[in-house]
Amino acid sequence: MRTKIVAGNWKMNKTFEEADDLINNIIDLLKSENLSDKAVIICPPAVFLELATDQSFDSEIYVGAQNVSRFESGAYTGEISASMLSSMGVDFCIIGHSERRKYFLETHEELAGKVDQVLKQNISPVFCCGETLPERESGKHFEIVRKQIEDSLFHLKEGDFEHVIIAYEPVWAIGTGVNATSQQAQEMHHYIRSLVREKYGDQMAENISILYGGSCNSKNAHELFANPDVDGGLIGGASLDAEEFIRIVQSF
Ligand code: 13P
């Protein structure tokens, strides 16, 4: 059975003290939860990753980064390599978030390079895909998502692909308060799983976790997560409050 995952993407939020409090509160609240079939991941800004991995040692949470360099090491001022992440105990890394595609012009090819870098360090990529509103309105959403996945993930060999998590995040749902309906999410997740099936076979398709992201909160998580192809969520705004985040974890 595939793992159910709730991952919090803090984006560029929180000061050091606030991050410290939020991590502690999440860890405390999770102590009374039964997480046997679920994984909870927090993805704080890079400067707080060490804080997060230190505090999460011996706890129920995993730590993920929000970004990584596509280069291995060397003269790339400001970049953070996959081996640095790995050496800090980071287990996951968001790759291809629409905010990085939009503001930092990350291309499919560059994202493929980032995926390769993290996999070499045994870090699982949480690969984001999703269409904009005009793309959906013109009926191109399936085609857009297919291209994003094919161009950045389908070069992987089976042994690597099995560590990939996919997050479907329709751009029009991110930070807008307008989540995809349960039906829209299920339809796209089912499609993504069918792409994986075509390329890698039944077992891979059954095992891959496909998360939904975009205005997901404790009010809509239960309905979204109840869909057969929705294996959890990648949560932005609602992950910045410990109680709200835990309510989402409880929504399975
Ligand atoms: P919101 O939950 O704030 O809409 O953000 C979703 C997201 O982008 C998670 O990566």
py3Dmol code that shows the C-alpha trace and the ligand (Angstrom):
import py3Dmol

protein = """\
ATOM      1  CA  MET A   1       0.000   0.000   0.000  1.00  0.00           C
ATOM      2  CA  ARG A   2       1.316   3.446  -0.828  1.00  0.00           C
ATOM      3  CA  THR A   3       2.270   5.926   1.880  1.00  0.00           C
ATOM      4  CA  LYS A   4      -0.097   8.733   2.756  1.00  0.00           C
ATOM      5  CA  ILE A   5       1.794  11.976   3.057  1.00  0.00           C
ATOM      6  CA  VAL A   6       1.104  15.421   4.422  1.00  0.00           C
ATOM      7  CA  ALA A   7       3.905  17.852   3.624  1.00  0.00           C
ATOM      8  CA  GLY A   8       4.078  21.475   4.720  1.00  0.00           C
ATOM      9  CA  ASN A   9       5.733  23.944   2.370  1.00  0.00           C
ATOM     10  CA  TRP A  10       6.504  26.977   4.489  1.00  0.00           C
ATOM     11  CA  LYS A  11       7.743  28.952   1.452  1.00  0.00           C
ATOM     12  CA  MET A  12       9.541  32.195   2.491  1.00  0.00           C
ATOM     13  CA  ASN A  13       7.907  32.569   5.898  1.00  0.00           C
ATOM     14  CA  LYS A  14       8.939  32.615   9.584  1.00  0.00           C
ATOM     15  CA  THR A  15      11.869  34.030  11.519  1.00  0.00           C
ATOM     16  CA  PHE A  16      14.290  31.785  13.382  1.00  0.00           C
ATOM     17  CA  GLU A  17      12.301  31.955  16.629  1.00  0.00           C
ATOM     18  CA  GLU A  18       8.988  31.442  14.899  1.00  0.00           C
ATOM     19  CA  ALA A  19      10.369  28.465  13.007  1.00  0.00           C
ATOM     20  CA  ASP A  20      11.706  27.015  16.254  1.00  0.00           C
ATOM     21  CA  ASP A  21       8.265  27.341  17.880  1.00  0.00           C
ATOM     22  CA  LEU A  22       6.389  25.917  14.913  1.00  0.00           C
ATOM     23  CA  ILE A  23       8.620  22.845  14.635  1.00  0.00           C
ATOM     24  CA  ASN A  24       8.370  22.197  18.387  1.00  0.00           C
ATOM     25  CA  ASN A  25       4.600  22.599  18.377  1.00  0.00           C
ATOM     26  CA  ILE A  26       4.154  20.246  15.421  1.00  0.00           C
ATOM     27  CA  ILE A  27       6.368  17.604  17.040  1.00  0.00           C
ATOM     28  CA  ASP A  28       4.498  17.928  20.353  1.00  0.00           C
ATOM     29  CA  LEU A  29       1.066  17.685  18.784  1.00  0.00           C
ATOM     30  CA  LEU A  30       2.063  14.670  16.700  1.00  0.00           C
ATOM     31  CA  LYS A  31       3.022  12.689  19.802  1.00  0.00           C
ATOM     32  CA  SER A  32      -0.597  11.738  20.368  1.00  0.00           C
ATOM     33  CA  GLU A  33      -1.271  10.797  16.720  1.00  0.00           C
ATOM     34  CA  ASN A  34      -1.087   7.334  15.249  1.00  0.00           C
ATOM     35  CA  LEU A  35       1.117   7.826  12.193  1.00  0.00           C
ATOM     36  CA  SER A  36       1.696   4.176  11.314  1.00  0.00           C
ATOM     37  CA  ASP A  37       0.531   4.526   7.700  1.00  0.00           C
ATOM     38  CA  LYS A  38       1.333   8.225   7.222  1.00  0.00           C
ATOM     39  CA  ALA A  39       4.406  10.369   6.745  1.00  0.00           C
ATOM     40  CA  VAL A  40       4.515  13.989   7.870  1.00  0.00           C
ATOM     41  CA  ILE A  41       7.098  16.220   6.235  1.00  0.00           C
ATOM     42  CA  ILE A  42       7.961  19.832   6.970  1.00  0.00           C
ATOM     43  CA  CYS A  43       9.781  21.943   4.390  1.00  0.00           C
ATOM     44  CA  PRO A  44      11.088  25.091   6.071  1.00  0.00           C
ATOM     45  CA  PRO A  45      13.301  27.673   4.356  1.00  0.00           C
ATOM     46  CA  ALA A  46      16.860  26.428   3.807  1.00  0.00           C
ATOM     47  CA  VAL A  47      18.351  28.481   6.643  1.00  0.00           C
ATOM     48  CA  PHE A  48      16.151  26.612   9.129  1.00  0.00           C
ATOM     49  CA  LEU A  49      16.790  23.106   7.828  1.00  0.00           C
ATOM     50  CA  GLU A  50      19.449  22.340  10.394  1.00  0.00           C
ATOM     51  CA  LEU A  51      17.152  23.512  13.172  1.00  0.00           C
ATOM     52  CA  ALA A  52      14.448  21.248  11.769  1.00  0.00           C
ATOM     53  CA  THR A  53      16.619  18.172  11.357  1.00  0.00           C
ATOM     54  CA  ASP A  54      18.099  18.646  14.857  1.00  0.00           C
ATOM     55  CA  GLN A  55      14.688  18.948  16.465  1.00  0.00           C
ATOM     56  CA  SER A  56      13.093  16.224  14.430  1.00  0.00           C
ATOM     57  CA  PHE A  57      15.754  13.707  15.385  1.00  0.00           C
ATOM     58  CA  ASP A  58      13.888  10.962  17.239  1.00  0.00           C
ATOM     59  CA  SER A  59      10.523  12.482  16.298  1.00  0.00           C
ATOM     60  CA  GLU A  60       7.787  11.458  13.882  1.00  0.00           C
ATOM     61  CA  ILE A  61       8.485  14.117  11.266  1.00  0.00           C
ATOM     62  CA  TYR A  62      10.675  14.160   8.188  1.00  0.00           C
ATOM     63  CA  VAL A  63      12.383  17.240   6.856  1.00  0.00           C
ATOM     64  CA  GLY A  64      12.339  18.423   3.269  1.00  0.00           C
ATOM     65  CA  ALA A  65      14.029  21.298   1.448  1.00  0.00           C
ATOM     66  CA  GLN A  66      12.157  23.664  -0.878  1.00  0.00           C
ATOM     67  CA  ASN A  67      14.816  23.791  -3.568  1.00  0.00           C
ATOM     68  CA  VAL A  68      18.237  22.475  -4.559  1.00  0.00           C
ATOM     69  CA  SER A  69      20.940  23.335  -7.044  1.00  0.00           C
ATOM     70  CA  ARG A  70      21.113  21.457 -10.307  1.00  0.00           C
ATOM     71  CA  PHE A  71      24.904  21.554  -9.956  1.00  0.00           C
ATOM     72  CA  GLU A  72      26.900  19.145  -7.875  1.00  0.00           C
ATOM     73  CA  SER A  73      29.368  21.519  -6.172  1.00  0.00           C
ATOM     74  CA  GLY A  74      31.743  24.376  -6.837  1.00  0.00           C
ATOM     75  CA  ALA A  75      31.571  28.011  -7.895  1.00  0.00           C
ATOM     76  CA  TYR A  76      27.811  28.609  -7.833  1.00  0.00           C
ATOM     77  CA  THR A  77      27.416  31.445  -5.349  1.00  0.00           C
ATOM     78  CA  GLY A  78      24.231  31.252  -3.308  1.00  0.00           C
ATOM     79  CA  GLU A  79      23.355  27.702  -4.318  1.00  0.00           C
ATOM     80  CA  ILE A  80      22.770  24.739  -2.017  1.00  0.00           C
ATOM     81  CA  SER A  81      23.757  21.286  -3.205  1.00  0.00           C
ATOM     82  CA  ALA A  82      21.968  17.992  -2.727  1.00  0.00           C
ATOM     83  CA  SER A  83      24.963  16.611  -0.813  1.00  0.00           C
ATOM     84  CA  MET A  84      24.731  19.540   1.627  1.00  0.00           C
ATOM     85  CA  LEU A  85      21.056  18.745   2.182  1.00  0.00           C
ATOM     86  CA  SER A  86      21.781  15.095   2.659  1.00  0.00           C
ATOM     87  CA  SER A  87      24.587  15.824   5.124  1.00  0.00           C
ATOM     88  CA  MET A  88      22.067  17.745   7.253  1.00  0.00           C
ATOM     89  CA  GLY A  89      19.632  14.835   7.398  1.00  0.00           C
ATOM     90  CA  VAL A  90      17.162  16.133   4.809  1.00  0.00           C
ATOM     91  CA  ASP A  91      15.107  13.296   3.293  1.00  0.00           C
ATOM     92  CA  PHE A  92      12.881  15.114   0.778  1.00  0.00           C
ATOM     93  CA  CYS A  93      13.144  18.066  -1.588  1.00  0.00           C
ATOM     94  CA  ILE A  94      10.403  19.981  -3.388  1.00  0.00           C
ATOM     95  CA  ILE A  95      11.358  20.399  -7.040  1.00  0.00           C
ATOM     96  CA  GLY A  96       9.535  22.305  -9.756  1.00  0.00           C
ATOM     97  CA  HIS A  97       7.168  24.335  -7.620  1.00  0.00           C
ATOM     98  CA  SER A  98       5.194  26.711  -9.851  1.00  0.00           C
ATOM     99  CA  GLU A  99       6.606  29.691  -7.951  1.00  0.00           C
ATOM    100  CA  ARG A 100      10.093  28.605  -8.955  1.00  0.00           C
ATOM    101  CA  ARG A 101       8.990  28.010 -12.536  1.00  0.00           C
ATOM    102  CA  LYS A 102       7.350  31.453 -12.638  1.00  0.00           C
ATOM    103  CA  TYR A 103       9.745  33.736 -10.720  1.00  0.00           C
ATOM    104  CA  PHE A 104      13.023  31.905 -11.331  1.00  0.00           C
ATOM    105  CA  LEU A 105      12.233  30.659 -14.830  1.00  0.00           C
ATOM    106  CA  GLU A 106      13.147  27.080 -14.062  1.00  0.00           C
ATOM    107  CA  THR A 107      12.871  24.913 -17.152  1.00  0.00           C
ATOM    108  CA  HIS A 108      11.905  21.252 -17.537  1.00  0.00           C
ATOM    109  CA  GLU A 109      15.531  20.449 -18.317  1.00  0.00           C
ATOM    110  CA  GLU A 110      16.881  22.261 -15.276  1.00  0.00           C
ATOM    111  CA  LEU A 111      14.324  20.494 -13.089  1.00  0.00           C
ATOM    112  CA  ALA A 112      15.390  17.133 -14.493  1.00  0.00           C
ATOM    113  CA  GLY A 113      18.936  18.020 -13.390  1.00  0.00           C
ATOM    114  CA  LYS A 114      17.728  18.844  -9.882  1.00  0.00           C
ATOM    115  CA  VAL A 115      15.810  15.562  -9.697  1.00  0.00           C
ATOM    116  CA  ASP A 116      19.008  13.703 -10.663  1.00  0.00           C
ATOM    117  CA  GLN A 117      21.050  15.547  -8.042  1.00  0.00           C
ATOM    118  CA  VAL A 118      18.748  14.721  -5.132  1.00  0.00           C
ATOM    119  CA  LEU A 119      18.287  11.100  -6.132  1.00  0.00           C
ATOM    120  CA  LYS A 120      22.055  10.636  -6.168  1.00  0.00           C
ATOM    121  CA  GLN A 121      21.997  11.655  -2.496  1.00  0.00           C
ATOM    122  CA  ASN A 122      19.062   9.392  -1.554  1.00  0.00           C
ATOM    123  CA  ILE A 123      16.725  12.352  -1.175  1.00  0.00           C
ATOM    124  CA  SER A 124      13.218  11.869  -2.544  1.00  0.00           C
ATOM    125  CA  PRO A 125      12.026  14.573  -4.915  1.00  0.00           C
ATOM    126  CA  VAL A 126       8.530  15.939  -4.338  1.00  0.00           C
ATOM    127  CA  PHE A 127       8.018  16.923  -7.949  1.00  0.00           C
ATOM    128  CA  CYS A 128       5.377  19.601  -8.541  1.00  0.00           C
ATOM    129  CA  CYS A 129       3.282  19.912 -11.664  1.00  0.00           C
ATOM    130  CA  GLY A 130       0.137  21.801 -12.540  1.00  0.00           C
ATOM    131  CA  GLU A 131      -1.511  24.081 -15.043  1.00  0.00           C
ATOM    132  CA  THR A 132      -2.391  27.795 -14.972  1.00  0.00           C
ATOM    133  CA  LEU A 133      -5.975  28.993 -15.245  1.00  0.00           C
ATOM    134  CA  PRO A 134      -5.748  29.936 -18.952  1.00  0.00           C
ATOM    135  CA  GLU A 135      -4.254  26.499 -19.644  1.00  0.00           C
ATOM    136  CA  ARG A 136      -7.175  24.813 -17.887  1.00  0.00           C
ATOM    137  CA  GLU A 137      -9.735  27.056 -19.532  1.00  0.00           C
ATOM    138  CA  SER A 138      -8.368  26.191 -22.943  1.00  0.00           C
ATOM    139  CA  GLY A 139      -8.542  22.485 -22.123  1.00  0.00           C
ATOM    140  CA  LYS A 140      -4.760  22.014 -22.154  1.00  0.00           C
ATOM    141  CA  HIS A 141      -4.314  20.963 -18.518  1.00  0.00           C
ATOM    142  CA  PHE A 142      -3.678  17.276 -19.176  1.00  0.00           C
ATOM    143  CA  GLU A 143      -1.185  18.042 -21.923  1.00  0.00           C
ATOM    144  CA  ILE A 144       0.683  20.581 -19.742  1.00  0.00           C
ATOM    145  CA  VAL A 145       0.977  18.204 -16.802  1.00  0.00           C
ATOM    146  CA  ARG A 146       2.024  15.333 -19.060  1.00  0.00           C
ATOM    147  CA  LYS A 147       4.836  17.413 -20.571  1.00  0.00           C
ATOM    148  CA  GLN A 148       6.056  18.568 -17.148  1.00  0.00           C
ATOM    149  CA  ILE A 149       6.233  14.990 -15.923  1.00  0.00           C
ATOM    150  CA  GLU A 150       7.643  13.457 -19.102  1.00  0.00           C
ATOM    151  CA  ASP A 151      10.361  16.072 -19.551  1.00  0.00           C
ATOM    152  CA  SER A 152      11.627  16.176 -15.978  1.00  0.00           C
ATOM    153  CA  LEU A 153      10.980  12.662 -14.645  1.00  0.00           C
ATOM    154  CA  PHE A 154      10.610  10.061 -17.376  1.00  0.00           C
ATOM    155  CA  HIS A 155      14.338   9.841 -18.107  1.00  0.00           C
ATOM    156  CA  LEU A 156      14.673   8.082 -14.735  1.00  0.00           C
ATOM    157  CA  LYS A 157      15.373   4.398 -14.417  1.00  0.00           C
ATOM    158  CA  GLU A 158      12.878   2.352 -12.393  1.00  0.00           C
ATOM    159  CA  GLY A 159      15.178   2.091  -9.388  1.00  0.00           C
ATOM    160  CA  ASP A 160      15.277   5.880  -9.168  1.00  0.00           C
ATOM    161  CA  PHE A 161      11.699   6.624 -10.139  1.00  0.00           C
ATOM    162  CA  GLU A 162      10.408   4.532  -7.259  1.00  0.00           C
ATOM    163  CA  HIS A 163      11.645   7.238  -4.853  1.00  0.00           C
ATOM    164  CA  VAL A 164       9.691  10.014  -6.573  1.00  0.00           C
ATOM    165  CA  ILE A 165       6.612  11.676  -5.098  1.00  0.00           C
ATOM    166  CA  ILE A 166       4.446  13.782  -7.402  1.00  0.00           C
ATOM    167  CA  ALA A 167       2.450  16.787  -6.215  1.00  0.00           C
ATOM    168  CA  TYR A 168      -0.327  18.079  -8.455  1.00  0.00           C
ATOM    169  CA  GLU A 169      -0.673  21.772  -7.710  1.00  0.00           C
ATOM    170  CA  PRO A 170      -2.941  23.668 -10.103  1.00  0.00           C
ATOM    171  CA  VAL A 171      -1.442  27.170 -10.209  1.00  0.00           C
ATOM    172  CA  TRP A 172      -4.887  28.799  -9.999  1.00  0.00           C
ATOM    173  CA  ALA A 173      -5.495  27.085  -6.657  1.00  0.00           C
ATOM    174  CA  ILE A 174      -2.247  28.120  -4.960  1.00  0.00           C
ATOM    175  CA  GLY A 175      -2.784  30.774  -2.300  1.00  0.00           C
ATOM    176  CA  THR A 176      -6.125  31.797  -3.805  1.00  0.00           C
ATOM    177  CA  GLY A 177      -8.558  30.146  -1.416  1.00  0.00           C
ATOM    178  CA  VAL A 178     -10.035  28.328  -4.427  1.00  0.00           C
ATOM    179  CA  ASN A 179      -9.055  24.669  -4.193  1.00  0.00           C
ATOM    180  CA  ALA A 180      -9.580  22.179  -6.989  1.00  0.00           C
ATOM    181  CA  THR A 181     -12.823  20.314  -6.507  1.00  0.00           C
ATOM    182  CA  SER A 182     -12.599  16.766  -5.343  1.00  0.00           C
ATOM    183  CA  GLN A 183     -13.583  15.658  -8.844  1.00  0.00           C
ATOM    184  CA  GLN A 184     -10.948  17.828 -10.576  1.00  0.00           C
ATOM    185  CA  ALA A 185      -8.241  16.553  -8.232  1.00  0.00           C
ATOM    186  CA  GLN A 186      -9.232  12.901  -8.644  1.00  0.00           C
ATOM    187  CA  GLU A 187      -9.414  13.231 -12.429  1.00  0.00           C
ATOM    188  CA  MET A 188      -5.908  14.691 -12.715  1.00  0.00           C
ATOM    189  CA  HIS A 189      -4.380  12.337 -10.140  1.00  0.00           C
ATOM    190  CA  HIS A 190      -5.886   9.385 -11.971  1.00  0.00           C
ATOM    191  CA  TYR A 191      -4.413  10.708 -15.214  1.00  0.00           C
ATOM    192  CA  ILE A 192      -0.965  11.155 -13.634  1.00  0.00           C
ATOM    193  CA  ARG A 193      -1.107   7.605 -12.287  1.00  0.00           C
ATOM    194  CA  SER A 194      -2.026   6.362 -15.760  1.00  0.00           C
ATOM    195  CA  LEU A 195       1.050   8.116 -17.204  1.00  0.00           C
ATOM    196  CA  VAL A 196       3.212   6.368 -14.621  1.00  0.00           C
ATOM    197  CA  ARG A 197       1.511   3.056 -15.446  1.00  0.00           C
ATOM    198  CA  GLU A 198       2.188   3.449 -19.172  1.00  0.00           C
ATOM    199  CA  LYS A 199       5.842   4.237 -18.607  1.00  0.00           C
ATOM    200  CA  TYR A 200       6.773   2.108 -15.591  1.00  0.00           C
ATOM    201  CA  GLY A 201       4.018  -0.486 -15.213  1.00  0.00           C
ATOM    202  CA  ASP A 202       1.281  -1.371 -12.753  1.00  0.00           C
ATOM    203  CA  GLN A 203       3.319  -1.835  -9.634  1.00  0.00           C
ATOM    204  CA  MET A 204       5.032   1.545  -9.879  1.00  0.00           C
ATOM    205  CA  ALA A 205       1.682   3.211 -10.592  1.00  0.00           C
ATOM    206  CA  GLU A 206       0.121   1.600  -7.541  1.00  0.00           C
ATOM    207  CA  ASN A 207       3.029   2.505  -5.288  1.00  0.00           C
ATOM    208  CA  ILE A 208       3.658   6.144  -6.191  1.00  0.00           C
ATOM    209  CA  SER A 209       2.242   8.760  -3.819  1.00  0.00           C
ATOM    210  CA  ILE A 210       0.499  11.620  -5.622  1.00  0.00           C
ATOM    211  CA  LEU A 211      -0.247  14.640  -3.436  1.00  0.00           C
ATOM    212  CA  TYR A 212      -2.658  17.486  -4.002  1.00  0.00           C
ATOM    213  CA  GLY A 213      -1.656  21.104  -3.334  1.00  0.00           C
ATOM    214  CA  GLY A 214      -3.483  24.406  -3.659  1.00  0.00           C
ATOM    215  CA  SER A 215      -5.587  26.037  -0.903  1.00  0.00           C
ATOM    216  CA  CYS A 216      -5.816  22.747   0.920  1.00  0.00           C
ATOM    217  CA  ASN A 217      -6.834  23.204   4.560  1.00  0.00           C
ATOM    218  CA  SER A 218      -8.541  21.361   7.402  1.00  0.00           C
ATOM    219  CA  LYS A 219     -11.967  22.142   5.938  1.00  0.00           C
ATOM    220  CA  ASN A 220     -11.434  20.563   2.515  1.00  0.00           C
ATOM    221  CA  ALA A 221      -8.643  18.029   3.183  1.00  0.00           C
ATOM    222  CA  HIS A 222     -10.940  15.211   4.221  1.00  0.00           C
ATOM    223  CA  GLU A 223     -12.943  15.329   1.005  1.00  0.00           C
ATOM    224  CA  LEU A 224      -9.865  15.733  -1.189  1.00  0.00           C
ATOM    225  CA  PHE A 225      -7.926  12.937   0.541  1.00  0.00           C
ATOM    226  CA  ALA A 226     -10.894  10.573   0.315  1.00  0.00           C
ATOM    227  CA  ASN A 227     -10.338  10.209  -3.439  1.00  0.00           C
ATOM    228  CA  PRO A 228      -8.735   6.918  -4.442  1.00  0.00           C
ATOM    229  CA  ASP A 229      -5.856   8.565  -6.308  1.00  0.00           C
ATOM    230  CA  VAL A 230      -5.156  11.394  -3.856  1.00  0.00           C
ATOM    231  CA  ASP A 231      -2.517  10.200  -1.392  1.00  0.00           C
ATOM    232  CA  GLY A 232      -2.199  13.337   0.695  1.00  0.00           C
ATOM    233  CA  GLY A 233      -1.359  16.992   0.376  1.00  0.00           C
ATOM    234  CA  LEU A 234       1.360  19.563  -0.127  1.00  0.00           C
ATOM    235  CA  ILE A 235       0.173  22.360   2.103  1.00  0.00           C
ATOM    236  CA  GLY A 236       1.249  26.010   1.919  1.00  0.00           C
ATOM    237  CA  GLY A 237      -0.497  28.633   4.064  1.00  0.00           C
ATOM    238  CA  ALA A 238      -2.277  26.126   6.279  1.00  0.00           C
ATOM    239  CA  SER A 239       1.039  24.504   7.260  1.00  0.00           C
ATOM    240  CA  LEU A 240       2.199  27.659   9.038  1.00  0.00           C
ATOM    241  CA  ASP A 241      -0.035  27.028  12.031  1.00  0.00           C
ATOM    242  CA  ALA A 242       0.693  23.878  14.043  1.00  0.00           C
ATOM    243  CA  GLU A 243      -2.904  23.110  15.078  1.00  0.00           C
ATOM    244  CA  GLU A 244      -4.266  23.630  11.576  1.00  0.00           C
ATOM    245  CA  PHE A 245      -1.497  21.494  10.075  1.00  0.00           C
ATOM    246  CA  ILE A 246      -2.230  18.658  12.506  1.00  0.00           C
ATOM    247  CA  ARG A 247      -5.941  18.827  11.687  1.00  0.00           C
ATOM    248  CA  ILE A 248      -4.943  18.215   8.066  1.00  0.00           C
ATOM    249  CA  VAL A 249      -2.794  15.250   9.133  1.00  0.00           C
ATOM    250  CA  GLN A 250      -5.888  13.916  10.909  1.00  0.00           C
ATOM    251  CA  SER A 251      -7.989  14.227   7.740  1.00  0.00           C
ATOM    252  CA  PHE A 252      -7.212  10.775   6.364  1.00  0.00           C
TER     253      PHE A 252
END
"""
ligand_1 = """\
10
13P
P -1.367 27.084 -0.471
O -1.753 25.891 0.364
O -1.013 28.291 0.354
O -2.395 27.366 -1.521
O -0.021 26.696 -1.237
C 0.065 25.461 -1.847
C 1.462 25.263 -2.274
O 1.969 25.955 -3.130
C 2.229 24.195 -1.601
O 3.426 23.949 -2.243
"""
view = py3Dmol.view(width=600, height=400)
view.addModel(protein, "pdb")
view.setStyle({"model": 0}, {"cartoon": {"style": "trace"}})
view.addModel(ligand_1, "xyz")
view.setStyle({"model": 1}, {"stick": {}})
view.zoomTo()
view.show()
